[in-house]
Amino acid sequence: MNSRTSPARRPEAGAGAMDASETRTEAASESGTARPLHEFAMAFTSSPRGARLARRLVSHRLDAWGHPYGSRVNDTLTLITAELTANAVRHGHVVGRDFHVRLIQGTDTLRVEVTDTRTERVPLLSDREPPGDAEAGRGLLIVAGLATRWAVAPRVGAPGKTVWAELCPM
C-alpha cells in the first residue's frame, strides 16, 4: 500500500472498513479538486476509543503525506479531527452504528469529513460562545477558528450527516 491509495479495505483493530469511493465525486466537487492527490477513509467504532484512533490515524496519514508530526498543518488538522470525532461520538452516536472519517489532500486544500448516522442532531453554524461556566459547546468554535471553511451536509445515500472542515495550508 502506498500513500496514494486508501487503506479502506484494510481493517484496523477496533475499526471496520469503509469504501472510500462512496462520496468521492461529491466531496471532490465541493472542495474544488477534480481528483485528490491522497485520500484516506475508514469507519470507526462510535466510542471515545474510536475517536482517539481516528485522530491518531489522521495525524499518521498527514505525516506520511509530507505534513510531519508537530507541524502547523498536522497539529491543526489533527485538532479539528479530534473535535469533529468527539462530536460524532457524543452527539451523533446511534447504537450499533459506526462513524466514518475521510481525509482528502487536494492540490491546495486538506479536507477532513466526519460522518455519523444521526440526522436530527445537526450542529448549529453559530459564532456565539456558550456561557462562561458551560462545560461543553466550544468544539465547533475551535473548528471555525482553525479551519479555512467548514459546514454540515446531509449524508448521501443513507441517513445521517457529514461535518467537514478544510484547511488551505499551501
C-alpha positions in Angstrom: 0.0 0.0 0.0 1.4 3.4 -0.9 0.3 6.9 0.2 -1.8 7.4 -2.9 -4.2 4.6 -2.0 -6.9 4.4 0.6 -6.5 1.8 3.3 -10.3 1.4 3.3 -10.1 -2.3 2.6 -7.6 -3.0 5.3 -9.5 -3.1 8.7 -7.7 -1.8 11.8 -8.2 -3.1 15.3 -11.5 -1.7 16.7 -12.5 -0.2 13.4 -14.4 -1.5 10.4 -13.6 -0.9 6.8 -15.3 1.7 4.7 -15.5 2.1 0.9 -13.5 5.2 0.2 -15.2 5.8 -3.1 -18.7 6.3 -1.6 -18.8 10.1 -1.8 -15.6 10.8 -3.8 -17.3 12.8 -6.5 -19.4 14.9 -4.2 -16.5 15.9 -2.0 -14.2 16.5 -4.9 -16.7 18.9 -6.5 -17.3 20.7 -3.1 -13.6 21.1 -2.3 -12.6 22.1 -5.8 -10.3 19.2 -6.6 -11.1 17.1 -9.6 -9.1 14.2 -8.3 -7.5 14.1 -4.9 -3.7 13.7 -4.6 -4.2 11.5 -1.5 -7.2 10.0 0.3 -7.8 8.1 3.5 -11.2 6.7 4.6 -12.2 4.4 7.4 -15.1 3.6 9.7 -14.6 3.7 13.5 -16.5 2.4 16.5 -18.6 5.2 17.9 -16.8 5.4 21.2 -14.0 7.5 22.8 -11.5 4.8 21.7 -12.7 5.1 18.1 -12.4 8.9 18.2 -8.9 8.6 19.6 -7.9 6.0 16.9 -9.3 8.3 14.2 -7.4 11.3 15.4 -4.1 9.3 15.6 -4.6 7.7 12.1 -5.3 11.1 10.6 -2.1 12.5 12.1 -0.2 9.5 10.9 -1.6 9.8 7.4 -0.7 13.5 7.3 2.8 12.7 8.3 3.0 10.1 5.5 1.8 12.7 3.0 4.6 15.2 3.9 3.0 17.1 6.8 5.2 16.0 9.7 4.2 15.4 13.3 4.4 18.7 15.1 4.0 20.9 12.0 1.3 23.5 12.0 -0.7 21.6 9.3 -0.6 18.3 11.1 -1.4 19.8 14.5 -4.3 21.9 13.2 -6.0 19.2 11.2 -5.5 16.7 14.0 -7.2 19.0 16.4 -10.0 19.7 14.0 -10.4 15.9 13.6 -10.4 15.4 17.4 -13.2 17.9 17.8 -15.3 16.5 14.9 -14.9 12.9 16.0 -15.7 13.7 19.7 -18.9 15.4 18.5 -19.8 12.3 16.4 -19.4 10.1 19.4 -21.1 12.4 21.9 -23.9 13.8 19.7 -24.2 11.6 16.7 -24.0 8.2 18.4 -26.6 5.6 17.3 -26.3 2.2 19.0 -24.7 -0.3 16.7 -23.5 2.3 14.1 -20.0 3.5 13.4 -18.9 6.9 12.4 -16.7 7.5 9.3 -13.7 9.7 8.7 -12.4 10.7 5.4 -9.2 12.7 4.8 -8.5 14.2 1.4 -5.5 16.1 0.2 -6.1 18.1 -3.0 -3.6 20.4 -4.8 -4.1 23.2 -2.3 -6.6 22.0 0.3 -6.8 19.4 3.0 -10.2 18.3 4.0 -11.5 16.1 6.8 -15.0 14.7 6.8 -16.7 13.0 9.8 -20.0 11.3 9.1 -22.4 9.9 11.6 -25.9 8.4 11.3 -27.8 10.9 13.5 -29.9 13.2 11.3 -31.9 15.1 13.9 -28.9 16.5 15.7 -27.4 18.9 13.2 -24.8 21.3 14.7 -25.7 24.9 14.5 -23.5 27.2 12.5 -23.1 29.8 15.2 -20.3 32.0 16.3 -21.8 32.6 19.7 -19.8 31.4 22.6 -21.6 29.3 25.3 -21.9 30.8 28.8 -18.6 31.0 30.7 -19.5 28.2 33.2 -20.7 25.8 30.5 -18.5 22.7 30.3 -19.3 22.0 26.6 -20.2 23.8 23.4 -16.8 25.2 22.3 -15.7 22.5 19.9 -17.2 23.9 16.7 -16.0 27.3 17.7 -12.5 25.9 17.7 -13.1 24.2 14.3 -14.4 27.5 12.9 -11.4 29.4 14.2 -8.8 26.9 12.8 -10.4 25.8 9.5 -10.4 27.8 6.3 -14.1 26.8 6.0 -16.4 24.2 7.4 -20.0 23.1 7.1 -22.6 20.4 7.6 -24.1 18.4 4.7 -26.7 15.6 4.7 -25.2 12.2 4.3 -25.6 10.9 0.7 -27.3 7.5 0.3 -28.0 6.9 3.9 -29.4 8.6 7.0 -27.1 10.9 8.8 -24.9 14.0 8.3 -21.3 14.8 7.4 -19.5 17.6 9.1 -16.4 18.7 7.1 -13.6 21.2 7.5 -11.0 22.4 5.1 -7.6 23.8 5.6 -5.7 25.7 2.9 -2.1 25.5 4.1 -0.4 26.0 0.8 
